[in-house]
């Protein structure tokens, strides 16, 4: 039996009172489906929403954490392995199931800065672009010289520097992150030049 089927079995075994408790604790999670979608759902509907929102493995982990809060230890013992139950019952301050899940999904939901945003931003840089690259974006001088010598167009020099920052940062290369760096008081770039990043930052 796969986790999808096991999840439905768990929900079907919840009594009406326990189902209300399950939804109550589910709504307390920082990362949760919209409350309007889960408020009055029964077994199959709730299972479908959990699977769609979290994915199969994470839905199973969240279900385990919520069951431990109700608590329905009988369902934990019946449907979860010894190792899984130990993960749920281990006392810890920071590693609560809800916070662990929130930490794992937080970065995944943040969009990366786009090449279009970087091109617009590159056009807003001035003669201090090398200084910004070295002092604030963390490039070595030889890297800056490569961007400089490899392109005759000024805007493209800056664009490739920003693009390299994005590739190096991987999943952390978000508009929010770049905005935070370039909006520091010491950066020789006015805040209005960052408007292409600011819209994404507020989402």
QUITATA-V779292 format. One record per residue. BURIAL is 1 if it has 24 or more other ideal C-beta (glycine too) atoms within 12 Angstrom, else 0. Layout:
BURIAL / BURIAL
This chain:
0 / 0 / 1 / 0 / 0 / 1 / 1 / 1 / 0 / 1 / 1 / 0 / 0 / 1 / 0 / 0 / 0 / 1 / 1 / 0 / 0 / 1 / 1 / 0 / 1 / 1 / 1 / 0 / 1 / 0 / 1 / 1 / 1 / 0 / 0 / 0 / 0 / 1 / 0 / 0 / 1 / 0 / 0 / 0 / 0 / 1 / 1 / 0 / 1 / 1 / 1 / 0 / 1 / 1 / 0 / 0 / 0 / 1 / 1 / 1 / 1 / 1 / 1 / 1 / 1 / 1 / 1 / 1 / 1 / 1 / 0 / 1 / 0 / 0 / 1 / 1 / 0 / 0 / 1 / 1 / 0 / 0 / 0 / 1 / 0 / 0 / 0 / 1 / 0 / 0 / 0 / 0 / 0 / 0 / 0 / 1 / 1 / 1 / 0 / 1 / 1 / 1 / 0 / 0 / 1 / 0 / 0 / 0 / 0 / 0 / 0 / 1 / 1 / 0 / 0 / 0 / 1 / 1 / 0 / 1 / 1 / 1 / 0 / 1 / 1 / 0 / 0 / 0 / 1 / 1 / 0 / 1 / 1 / 0 / 0 / 1 / 1 / 0 / 1 / 0 / 0 / 0 / 0 / 1 / 0 / 0 / 1 / 1 / 0 / 0 / 0 / 0 / 0 / 0 / 0 / 0 / 1 / 1 / 1 / 1 / 1 / 1 / 1 / 1 / 1 / 1 / 0 / 0 / 1 / 0 / 0 / 0 / 1 / 1 / 1 / 1 / 1 / 1 / 1 / 0 / 1 / 1 / 1 / 0 / 0 / 0 / 1 / 0 / 1 / 0 / 0 / 0 / 1 / 1 / 0 / 1 / 1 / 0 / 0 / 1 / 1 / 0 / 0
